Amino acid sequence: MHLRHLLLCLLFAHASADLPMCKESDYHFEYTECDVLGSRWRVAIPNKAQTCTGLPDPVKGTQCTFSCNEGEFLDMRTQLCQKCAAGTHSLGSGVAFDEWDRLPTGFITLGINTNGWDVHTDCSNSTWTPMGDYIASNTDECTATLSYSVNLKKPGRVSFDYLYSDTSIYFEFFVQNDQCQSTDSTSRWMKISESNWSQHEVQLNRGNNVLFWRTTAYTVQGRADKAVLLRNIAISGVAYTSECFRCKPGTHSAKPGSARCVPCPADTYSNKGATVCQGCDPDKYAEVSSGSCEVRPACTNTDYFYTHTPCDAHGKTQLMYKWIEPKICSETAEGSVKLPASAEKQTCPPCNPGFFLSNTSDTCQPCADNFFSNGTVCEGCPVGTEAVIGLEYKWWNTMPSNMKSSVLRADLDDSVRRTAWEVAGEYVYTTPGERDTDYLTLTLTVPGYRLPESLVNDGKQSELSRITFIFETVCSADCTLFFMAGFNRWNNNEVEQWKGSNRKQSYSYLIQSNATVSFTWTFQRTDNATTERRFSADVAKIFSIHVTNVLGGVASKCRQCALTSRPGDGSACVPCPLGHRLVSEKGAEGTCQRCPPNSIVATEWPAREPACVACGPNTKTNQAYTACFSDCTAKVWTTGGAALHYDFSPLSNVTSFQSGPRFTSKGLRYFHHFSMALCGKEDRAAATCMDNVTEHGRVVRGYVCQSLVVPSDIRSQNMVASQPFVIGDALIGVSTDRVLANISTPPWLFASTSDLPDVIFYYKSAETTQACKRGRSATIRLRCDPAMGATDRIMLPSNCSEGTCDGCTFHFLWQSQHACPLCTKRNYREIVSACEQGIQRTTYVWQQPSQCHGGEALPAPKVSACVTLDFWLKIGVSTGTVGAALLVTLICYFWKKTRKLEYKYSKLMMSSGGKECELPTAESCAIMEGEDTEDDLIHLTHKSFFNKMKAYSRERTSDGFDSVPLKSSSCHLQREEGDSDDA
């Protein structure tokens, strides 16, 4: 073993003896790792192994915390800081990345699917892409991550510039240590850019730091409009840098010790490591930060634009043409066009409404308070009227002072060029740009809004302000006009967009917050990256802009108002009392008229005059008479004329639910999230939908709203919500009708087999869009289902899985036991049991199928005494037996009496010898036993049956005979007639 080691040493010594001595160019110096005392050694490392011998011996190095200042580098030979030479730069104790022609060494980019769904999505190309001066994120629904690992010898920081203006992209930056633990940070969310480029800075800890930039687009369109851009990434705390970096082409550093290189101005260029910028030849041009000059092309009609000059002292203006600045074309090149001559001077158009032209100024001046004008002369508002305050622009001789125009481009800082939009007399339009992909922006800023005194009512109003503009786009490519609103030009939300050519039309947007003070129109000719100008003739025009109720605004007209007398200052306009509207009809101007019962006072658009609007069925007015609401009770009538009463109070809480999963083209799973507040008191909680993609997301409130929800595992929340909007913020009515206020809900959307009608809540939103010019609306159909129990079910139409078939009217079916009418007596029936042991029970049960809930409860069962059937049967049998016996007795008795009368009659007839009316001479005054004395009396007097019975049962005489009269009525009558004849 020792012999082998000795032989290896001899061989190595022999090989080293054959190598030449190392020169300074053959090796470089590096530091060893720091020890526990913070010390290290400087050692020489050959540039190529086994090429030379005689390397310098290791020496003690600087302390690990040693660093150089900006513009300096550490000379490893002397271990002293030296200034960078001209044409180079250095951060001293840091590194900088400002060239993005390719991905710098140490950076890693990766595209993955993080939406938490088992789908096969190809995200391999969804990465960060170097674009020369910056690096751009992806714009699809994949998650793109850019990472860089750095080891800091002391605490440092990282700073970078970013451009982030699309709220549909989630953008975060965070730092992890070598154990993949995120370091403390105020927020991982990146704020929307406050300017064209914003800067972000984060402190870094000593040791290993892994920096992450991560983006994901949350949009069902499959792609966001604008990518996130990064540039100028600088990291400090690496303790030292052993060399200075040469300035990249298009930049220079004139002095030694530069920390950064300066961009070359337009029409100049520089090579790498330049100390000065070189001017281009007269027939060539260069943009800012150019590394070379280009030949100037021949001027064409797209290289100039037209504008109107401001009015001069004589009230004249003229149409003139100007070259687009900076000018890049050549007027002397072959085929070049000349700049057209200016037109003759013409009389200036009037000032915009609310302004006038004074004798001492050439510019239009605003009219004083309570004065109005049509653009010529200011006039005072008559008594009984007030000025209608606002801002209206319809003449474009000069750009208004509160409107700014600029060009936005990813590789440019804030632009100061004012030729993005130019005035043209009757309209303002977009001028030809340097690139077709430029964003040409026009921003209008207002100080805020305030209603006039006559419309302020208890601090509540139906319409704070409204902006209306008339526009037109003429395009041969895929141009887009964006309209955005927010609290500044860099932090706003897209309201609407129009693609391609659009005829001249009007668009109106309701302003609901005093925080919305900035409005931006942005025009892009194409989003296909190209340096050519092929669509310069594509143009957007805005003819007029009108904003109402602007603080510090002017008036173009006056309107009637209600008057009151104030001591000391005459009459003044006052608001009408609650529930009253201001009458503008002739003959009653300036008076307040009370609205009919259950009506609200609303401002009808576009008339802009207060009007009385009746609340819909089963709704009532709020205390301010500005909106209708439902107290969750309703009364409807069936086709048979029966009244049904409902109580939806258990459904009054804010309820949220999601549609079924849907997928984008790349497999991103998303849901439509709905939130609804069905009914409730006037101060009820509203349904809310929000955008939490950005740190300060937008929140909307109303009766019904929607947002887009995407499951995600890239942040602390497991759901990302974006693109919220209000579906209904006003309750129209509650009815069983299928059509109400031009909102219809076809029965085929939710087929039903029940004969019980559905109760439908109708809602509407005043917010209009390009697709929904009358605003959005919603219907919530409540269907009785007693079998639902404690869990309700909300459904979307099966034929329209997103809840809407036309994008404007949304339909929902809410099945619940609380959607059933209140129970009444007609909803239950009684059941009487048989009598058992003298007890009878009465119970009550619901009619089946059950179609009610709550209301009147079932009566308690009743118990009552009763007699059984056996008892009554015995009574009946006994009574029948006694009656039958009595009847038989009577029959026998009367049969016997009849036989006696027949015998007596026969005997009398035999005694008379057959002579009629002659009876034999009585031998006795009595009759024999068995003869009935009452036979003749019965016939003569017609006594009742009772008296007859008494007569038959009379006692006999002692001899057994009864005394009876022997004359008959007929014989007695004949005798009386005979006596009268004798007389």
Secondary structure, 3 states (H helix, E strand, C coil): CHHHHHHHHHHHHHHHHHCCECCHHHEEEEECCCCCCCCCEEEEEECCCCCCECCCCCEECCCCCCCCCCCEEEECCCCEEEECCCCEECCCCEEEECCECCCCCCEEEEEECCCCCCCCCCCCCCCCEECECCEECCCCCCEEEEEEEEEECCCEEEEEEEECCCCCEEEEEEEECCCCCECCCCCCECCCCCCCCEEEEEEECCEEEEEEEEEEECCCCCCCCCCCEEEEEEEECCCCCCCCEECCCCEECCCCCCCCCEECCCCEECCCCCCCCEECCCCEECCCCECCCEECCECCHHHEEEEECCCCCCCEECEEEEECCCCCCECCCCCCCCCCCCCCCEECCCCCCCEEECCCCCCEEECCCCEECCCCCCEECCCCEEEEEEEEECCECCCCCCEEEEEECCCCCCCCCCCCEEECECCEEECCCCCCCCEEEEEEECCCECCCHHHCECCECCCCEEEEEEEEEECCCCCEEEEEEEEECCEEEEEEEEECCEEEEEEEEEECCCCCCEEEEEEECCCCCCCCCCCCCCEEEEEEEEEECECCCEEEEEEECEEEEECCCEEEEECCCCCEEECCCCCCCCCEEECCCCEEEEEECCCCEEEEEECCCCCEECCCCCCEECCCEEEEECCCCCEEEEECHHHCCCEEEECCCEECCCCCEEEEEEEECCCCCCCCCCEEEECCCCCCCCEEEECEEEEEEEECCCCCCCEEEEEEEEEECEEEEEECCCEECCEECCHHHCCCCCCCCCEEEEEECCCCCCCCCCCCEEEEEEEECHHHCCCCEEECCCCCCCCECCCCEEEEEEEEHHHCCCECHHHEEEEECCCECCEEEEEEEECCCCCCCCECCCCCCEEEECCCHHHHHHHHHHHHHHHHHHHHHHHHHHHHHHHHHHHHHHHHHHHCCCCCCCCCCCCCCCCCCCCCCCHHHHHHHCCCHHHHHHHHCCCCCCCCCCCCCCCCHHHHHHHHHHHHHHC
